[in-house]
């Protein structure tokens, strides 16, 4: 990024013994980026005294400080940072970089050289120009991709084309019922928001209190989804991306609620299609019902006969009912094992060992279920 | 401050080198711990601050610098905290994302974890606020520290897809931390599978794999139903002389379970002790004693701050359905004066520090 910035130096009070050099200098780093400010013109005695202070001594900010300008006024307190005496100048390096698109002000009060000298004050504004605008983000996909979702659907994944601004997700998401009215209590709203590390995927949970049986939110407001009813998940374009720009367009996903899915995922029903040997054709698993797309990316591994995981790429297709694994190297004939992490869930939160809700009060297993299930398959010569 | 007075006070800039506390036990590294984010905070053994770093999928223990500071008093009030944080961070206050506020029980100085903006890669910061309202960024570039990775990324040896190749999108949103009897307890919520794990890690940290995940089940007010649900916030609490964790769930009630039951590889069922009604999204919780009785103070996203009596907590066990959005189990009052509270921590025995409507202030415990 190239930083262009303008400096305006204003002499607020110019003492009789005026400084010869410019009193405030800007230190520039890579690409002309302003990284520090320097105060010029202090006597060696003063500099020697200041050099003995800790680098973050608050007293040093009485001499030199940098403020963010908000509506032309300095936002107090001053920016945090480190002070150093370098040669004959006092340098202030902000703890955090000056941000593109904002304006800052350096304030310098040189200590008087004698009790008779009138105090002086200099200031210099630093405007860091904003980088050229990028393409606004857009909704790239919403999962599950099926048009019929179970009444006890647990979550959506919202994928964006570029990183989003965090902290304001829920005000831009609506679930519209068949009559066009929004269900204002459809989703679980948590302050942290459930993003991936890049800020490009949000996990949106239906309010579990309205999904689970017997809980008060469900008793009072009913389930969010009713079988046979049509819904629209609407994302409004006022949602800002990480650069502060609104989305390119609104987005909506239409779906119909289907019957509940209340059983654990039965991995014994999976159909495994072995690829031909000496090819990189994909190994394919077909599931009787859609599984969670994010979990499908990492919960199923392929191990060779020595139990070593095989490297390759996973593709999820057919409305999350098909899992394909394309190995980095050609298949050899032999025995293989699919190793599935039992945390793999369907779209209603049922996993490989238990349904989302277990109707066995008093008899629930006291031990955690196995971490993996293993499904052998063979590649013929 | 006038220019004359500014320089009249210059001689008072005395040499006072900041000293660093002697290394607390367990802080085995020196340098920059590499925080990618600063989320929930908790204080450990004296001089140790635990920082939850969800973006870095780690917990970092930082040795705090020693030094004189002004304790926050009962009449403390600092308005527009976000704007003041914005000043020291060099960004508008509206861009500051405050993640947690915790009071150091030793110094009674507040520590505020925040992000310098709302972008996913925003720089983290921990800023101290003392009793005079002075803000100071905690320097983390050269500290004594220890850290432990949270197993939020998919296990490398069991993945075949993108996750195994370093492209994992899985992340744990850390929602609360507490240090109890030598162990750090961590509540969090995965952005993928829906589980009810509560992690505990011994401190000093050992190997990363000492993290234990414990399944916690709770009743769903219908005697035959058990479900998974993430713990949102929790406090250590004694019930009948037995150390317990009192946990508030994302969607359901207050639950207790014994600390002794939290063992790796086992599944325990919590006891539901209160149902606090609909729209209950807990944010933060503290316990305190007043006039010989113990209370909980629970900040709630939609329903204000609740003062909950713990009378009968050892006898409470809700298994029957609670209908009509009502209240069952422990009794509570909503504290109108604390409306809008988003952060809450204990400040000594008689006060709490709250962040409400942008103002950080000390309030008497109700």
Interface residues (C-beta under 8 A of the other chain):
Chain A: X13 X49 X50 X52 X53 X54 X56 X57 X58 X59 X60 X62 X66 X67 X68 X70 X75 X76 X77 X78 X79 X80 X94 X95 X96 X97 X98 X99 X102 X104 X109 X111 X112 X119 X120 X121 X154 X155 X163 X164 X165 X166 X167 X168 X185 X188 X189 X190 X191 X192 X193 X194 X195 X196 X197 X198 X199 X201 X203 X205 X207 X208 X209 X212 X213 X214 X215 X216 X217 X219 X220 X221 X242 X243 X292 X294 X295 X296 X297 X298 X299 X300 X301 X302 X309 X310 X311 X312 X313 X314 X325 X339 X341 X343 X344 X345 X349 X351 X356 X357 X358 X359 X360 X361 X364 X365 X366 X367 X368 X372
Chain B: X1 X3 X4 X6 X7 X9 X10 X12 X13 X15 X16 X17 X18 X39 X54 X55 X83 X84 X86 X87 X88 X89 X90 X91 X92 X93 X97 X116 X118 X119 X120 X121 X123 X125 X134 X135 X136 X137 X139 X154 X155 X157 X158 X159 X160 X161 X162 X163 X164 X165 X168 X169 X170 X171 X173 X174 X175 X189 X190 X191 X192 X193 X194 X195 X215 X217 X219 X220 X221 X222 X223 X224 X225 X226 X227 X228 X229 X232 X250 X251 X252 X265 X266 X267 X269 X275 X277 X278 X279 X281 X283 X301 X319 X321 X322 X323 X324 X325 X326 X342
